[in-house]
Amino acid sequence: MSESTFQIPGGQAGRQWLRELSTHHRLHEQPRRRAESVYFDTFDGRLAAHSRALWISEGILRLERLDRPDEPVRIALEGPPTSADSLPPGEVRNELAALTRNRALLKLFSLRSEVRSWSKWNDDRKTVVRVLSSNDEVREGERRARLNPIVVVRRVRGYGKDFREIRDWCAARAVPAEPGSRYRQALDALELDPARAASLGRLEISAAMTAAEGVRAMLAAQYQVVRGNEEGIRGDADTEFLHDFRVAVRRARSFLGQLRDAFAPKPAAALRKSLSWLGKSTNTLRDLDVYLEQQPAYRGMLTEPLAGDLAPLFEFAGRQRQAAFREFVAVMDSDAYRDALRRWRACAGDEDVLGVGGRGSEPILRLAGPRVARQCRAVLEQGYGLRGHAGPDDLHSLRIECKQLRYLTEAVAELVPETGGVVQRLKKLQDALGRIQDLTVHEARTQEFARAMSLAGDRQVMPAVEVLASRMRVERELACAKVPGLFEQFSRSLREAEPPYALLLPWLLRIQGGTDTGR
Amino acid sequence: MVDKSGRGRVMAVYHLKGGVGKTAAAVNLAYISAASGYRTLLCDLDPQSSATYYLRVEPRLKHARKVLLKGGANVSGNIKGTDYDGLDLLPADWSHRHLTTSLDRVSKSRKRLRSILGPFRREYDLIVLDSPATATLLAENIFVASDLVLVPVVPSTLAARAYANVRAFIRRKGYDEGKVWAFFSMVEARKKMHRATMAAMKEQFPGWLGTAIPYAADVESMGSARAPLPAFLPVAAATGRYRALWDELAAVLGPGSTPGSQSA
């Protein structure tokens, strides 16, 4: 270990502690200085999830393990990091790329330090140990908090004995700091969750809620997600902001549709219409985001020199995407957008706005449970109906039913914890269906872009586009072939689940003609 | 300051002529590198051990030369931290005067220094070699081990001749001349002869850095202060020149650039 960190008391007691340390070891104080460290993570806290903290201070970017006392890997960098790809080659870039999958790096909080430092000298006035004390304040937006001061004893290479003396003195009089404790203290002090975007919209529904209360809570949570992602969308640092925004809109719309008996029909229909408009406004931009994210994979489907010939196609798509981005920002600046969000907030927050429908006063589970069962049945009917002859439209319909089921199961997951296995299988099925849909849409997009480029006089891309479209069709066939197996796994997970899926069992056994006795 | 595989760079400050400001440049540039946030190791290869003296290190080395040639953990144990965060020193002692003789006795003798430094390129972003004035097997080891060879040139007739010999030596031995970057050192701009020699040498040789280090009493005072110039005279004119020189070198050594890829 090249340094040891200790937590010391704040205020007068801390100053006294430092005086004793300095006097006892005959330390020489150096000029004081101030420093600022800025911490980063992805929108969904991928680094924190892998026990890593990433921060930049005085032009050095460090990636630290929070679960081990390893030296952070580091790299000199001018300006804040934006993504792993933007960093110079080296260990930091390689590790970050693997951990973040190149998602945007966003500021989490900053830490301002007042640093005092001391040196212990040998007889030749050469520094043999360094000691630092740091008084830190953490900031995030308007929020500020002070952390307890720390003392760092830093070894100077080749002078281990002097280091051990001071470290042992400190260890006998102060609490050693665990690896990553400063980072965790900062998060606690700011009440900050690195997975802030992912944690937005966390549903807090209790079984005691009525259906109307429960759905309003769901709507309120999704409203928070939408508002929480607006800034990120405008900043255009990461496409996941728009993705989360869209999912929140679709979830809200799905709840309103599936649990429609909880509300008065008219205001719910008006809100559904607003949500539909909001969702559609994002379609083009999201499609193009996904298209461009797939660029490396699509290039990889072709060999050189054809793969290289695709460059103008993706440049064209990039320009289309920028236009779609500007259009959506204009939507966000519009009165219609503000009205839609105002209506959403009012519906979520005020009982009188949405009213209470015929079954709105019943417990939430009494409505949601059977609804989950019915939606399971809808998915199974669609799925078993596809046997042998599934076209892209049929698979897309199955995908929509799966999404509806997923939103609902996730919403009631707190109340029905056994949904885990079902949701996991459902996700896998959805991933396969999503891949098929992407390939279908992207093939059409590719042809559309190539036609537009051709009309503009750029026909060179056509041969590469023909091959790419053909490869996309092959990939889609391969993906389609996986669906029956994944669907079977999903339907089996329903048989093995606890209620409310057990409600389906008699029907499930009948439709499969099976003899499974189940549970 | 690392290559594509994340390994640190090696820069040698070299000239076969003594008294041209090699050690002052090596110590000051290593200090500025560390202060810029790069983990820096200064290797004192000169038996005069002036860099070791400047940085207040009393090496108390046992068999320094033999240990250096063995490499690995043996060398690691001899590295000392300096007064400056991020700057470590591999000290030299009088036994280094026999380095060339010892190198002559080992196999793959021209690549020995490179293999000795290999493990430290993972630990440090920049390794600075303070070379003795020599044109022996040790010099060849330095050329092989370095990504950049920095040559301080005093603008005098004899120094110009010595620099011509350096370039001829490198060419004759078949080493990459693109690694070689020179700067004018101990320049007295008021001297007509210095100005004329600088102009003539720029015409004659490629690979000049734009910054010239002036002849200054401040640089000489490093010996009495026993510290790098920027550490005790941070705003002196000569300090500013070393910083400017560092900026040029960082651009050459930095990410995405290949030493020798810039035109003079």
Interface residues (C-beta under 8 A of the other chain):
Chain A: E58 G59 I60 R74 I75 A76 P88 P89 G90 E91 N94 S119 D124 R125 K126 T127 R130 R154 R155 V156 R157 G158 Y159
Chain B: M1 V2 D3 K4 S5 G6 S36 G37 Y38 R39 R56 V57 E58 N78 I79 K80 G81 T82 D83 D85 D88 D125 G254 P255 G256
